[in-house]
């Protein structure tokens, strides 16, 4: 049976998770969140995440410079640590490279990696290099999260409001512009995405119940929270934060900006839930209330034009490619 026949990427992860056991009491959270959570000391948990970039899937040398690829490789891992309420500390970087690649590519790749390491105070402490037909960059990252600030996907509560930081859909719109040889303000956010680490830290100190980063589109992330928390959700289409730039670029492309926001991904914004009594504090931050958590029996729905519609799933590596 093919992967796409069992339901794609997330069905495969579910299958792997079902057959995987945690053999150490030090493992608090394993498969199923933005990062693993491990025992560390009385005050902190250790966070452990990994993410890879594959040429002609996550990036194309037609669009991205080596420096931009290096920056993105670090930002997407920092985003995972941020979504757990933590701070990144250490990373190992593994590269699979074609035999004929120029050393200058690696120099410039690490220029981007080192730029982000300097910004976030991350130490690259090792890695591995091998050869392959296409370029693959894999980063594994360790971080720390104070126990009182740890954010999980599994703690959403019925009655919570659902929030989204910043604006979404920009990365997907930027990619479509590049594919069509067009220019627009959404191109840079696609090529040089930024995590919301500083905001995430403010959010966990204010108090959130669950959180996830926007890797695969808002629809996918809301579904992950609902699945782990065993709840349902209502997302209001007219409340999704879509910038004028993204809206304008979508019109150029004759595409729907809402689809980019829901199903595009790689914005690395934050989707989180919090109790209604936090609304006044959260209104002062760069976040928008986009929905509410409801009982599981209600499902996960998109409210558009006063109609409740089934909310689709987000990006899936085994159903379509990004680049």
N, C-alpha and C positions, 0 to 999 in steps of 0.2 A: 504494500500500500504506500502511495506517495504522500509526502508531507501535506501537500495542499488538499489531499483527499480526507485527511483527519481533521481539517479545520485550520491549517496554517501554523504560523509561528507560535502563537500563544497556546494552541492546542498541544503542540509539541512540547512546549515548556511545561504544561500541565502534566503531560505523560511522564516526562523526566522527573518532575517533582514528586509524583505519586510513587515512583520506584526508587526514590532517594531517601536515605535515612541520615539523621544527625547522630553521630556516634560520640560526640563530645558534649559534655554538660556546659562547656564554655560557649557553645553556639546558641544564642538566644533567638535569632531570626535567620532562617536560611533562604531558600528560593522563594520568591514571591514579593519582594520589595525592591526599592531602588538600590539598596546595598544590604549585605549581610550585617548582622549585629552580633558582636562577640563580647564576652566578658573582658574587662580591662582592669579597672580599679574601683575603689569605692564611689568615686564621683562620676566616672566616665564609662561609656561603652566604646569599643573599637568598631569602626565601620570599614567594610571591605567591599569594593566594587570593581568592575572591569567592563570595558567597552572597546570595540574595535571599529576601525574605518577600513573599508575595502574599496580599492580602486574600481571605478565604473559601477559602483553601487552607492556608496556614501559620498564619493567625490569623483571629479573628473579633472584631469590635468588640462583639459580644454578651458575650464572655468577657473580653477583654483590654483594659487601659487603654492609651492611647498610650505612657505611660512604660514599661510592661511590654514593649510591642512594640519600643521603642527598645533596651531592655536585651537582649532576645533577639537582635536583629539583630547586636549587637556580640558577644555571647557565642558565637554559632554560628561566627563567623569566628575568634575567639580559640581556640575548640576545634580548628579546623583547623590553626592554627599550633602549638598545643600538641601535636597528634598527630604533628607532624613533629619535635618536640623543640626547638622554637624559642621565641622571645619576640616578641610583637607590638610594632610600633613606630609605624606610620602607617596611616591609613585615608582613603578617599574615600567619601562617602555620596551616593547618587543616589536621588531621590524621583520617583515618578509619582503625581500626586494629582488627584482630581476637582476640577472648577472651583469647586464650591460648598463645599469643605471649609473648616472654621473654622481660622483661624490658630492658635488655641489648641491644636489637635491637633498642629501642627508644634512648637509650644513645648514641649509635654509629651513628644512623641516625642524631642526633643533633650535633655530632662531625663534620660530614660533612657539615651540614647547617651552624654551627658556624664558621667553617674554611672559608667558602665563605663570610659570613657576615663580618668577620674581614678584608678580602681582599678588599671588595668593600665598606666597611663602611656602611653596611645596618643594621638597627635596627629591630629585630623581636619584634613586639609590641602586639602580641596576636594570637589567633587562636581558634581551636575547635577540640575536640576529640570525636569519636564515635566508634562503633564496626561494623564489616562487615566480610564477608567470606574471602575476600582478602585484601591485604594492598593497601591503596590509600593515596597518599600524594598530597595535593593541596596547592599551594603557590599563594597568591595574593600580588602584589607588586606595590608600588607607587614610582614614580620618578619625576624629574623635567627636563624640556627641555627649554632652552632659546628660546624665540619666533623666533629669527632670525636663529636658527639652527634646528628647527623642521623638521624632515624628514618624509614624507608620501609616501604611495604606489601610490598615485593618481596624482603625479606631473611630471611623465615622459613626455618628449617632443619628437616629431618626429625629428630624427637627432641625438638624444642622443646616446652615446656609452653605452653599458651594461658591467658592470664589476662584477667580483667575487673575494672575498678576499681569501687568503690562498690557501688551496687545498680541494677538495670535493670528496665524495665517500668513505672516510676512515671509517666513522662510520658504514655504511651499510656493507662494507667489513669485518669489525671487528665482527659484529653480525653474519655474515655467517660463519666466522671462529669458533666462539663459538658454533654455532648450530651444526657444523660438528666435534667438538672436536679437532680442529686444532689450532696451534699457529701462531702468526704473528704480525708484527708491528702495524697493524690496530686495534688490540684488545683494547689497552689502550685508543685510541681516542674515541672508542665507550663507554667504561665504565666510562671514565673521560673526557667528552667533556668540552671545554672551550669557553666562549663567546668572542666576539671581541670588547669589550667595549672601550678599549683605541684607537683602530683603528677607530671605529665608530666616536669617538669624533674628531679625526683628519680629517676624511672625511667630516663631516658637516661643519667644520671650513674652509676647502678647497672649499667646495661648491658642493653639490650633488642635483639632482632634485627629485629623489625618492630612497627609500631604503626599504629592507626587510631582515629578517634573514632566513637562510637555515634550516628550520625545516623539510620540507617534500620533499626535493630534488630540484635541480636547476630548473628543468622543471616546477614544481608546483609554485615556487616563481616568475619565469618570467611571468607565466600565471596570477598570482595575480596582479602584477604590470600592466600588459597589460589590465586586466579587469577593475581595478580601474582608470587607466589613459585613457582608451578607445583608445588604440593604438595596433599595432602589433609588432612583433619582429622577428629578425633573430638571431639564436644562432649557432655559428660555432663549430662543434664537436671537431675539432682539437685544439681549443683554450681553452677548459675547463681545469682548473688547476688540474691535477691528479698526485699525487706524485708517485715516483718510488716504495715506500713501498706499496701503494694501488694497483698499477699496478701488482707488484709481487704477492701480496696476492690474487688478482683476478685470476691470472694465476693458482695459487695453487688450487683455487676453481673451475677452469674451467668456470669462469664467465667473463662477459665483464665489465671492470672498468668504461666504459662510462655509462652503465646502472646504476651502483651504484651512480655515480655522478649526473645523471639526475633525478633518481627516488627513491633514497635511503632515504636521509634525516638525520636529527639529527647531522649534521656537525656544526651547529650554526655559520657558516661563514656568510658573508654579500653579497647580490646581490644588486647592485645599478646602477642608471643611472646618467650620468653627461654629460655636453656639451663637444664637442671635444676640446674646448680651455683649458680644465682642464687636458688634457692627459699628458702634460709634468710634471705637479706637481704630478699627480697620479702615474706616472711611478716610482717615488721614494718610493712608499709605497708597501705593500705586497698585491697587487691586480693585476688581469689580465683582459684585455679587451676581452670579449667573444662574443660580438655581437653588434647589433644596434637596435634602436627603429625605426619602420617604420609605415606607415599608417595602420589603423585598417583593411582595406579591404584586406591587404596582409596576415592577420592571424598571427599565432605564429608558426614559422617553424624552423626546425633543418637543417642546411646545412652540409651535409656529402658526401664526394666524389663528390663534385660539383652538388649534387642533393638536392633539397628542399623537406624535408620530414615533415609530420605532427609531431609536438612535443607532446608526450604523457603527461599525468598528473602524478603527484608525488604520494607520500604515501597517502592513504586514510584509516582511521580507520575502515570504514564499508565494505571495500573490502578485506583487509588482515591485519593480526596482525604483529607487529614488532618482538616479542619474540617467 
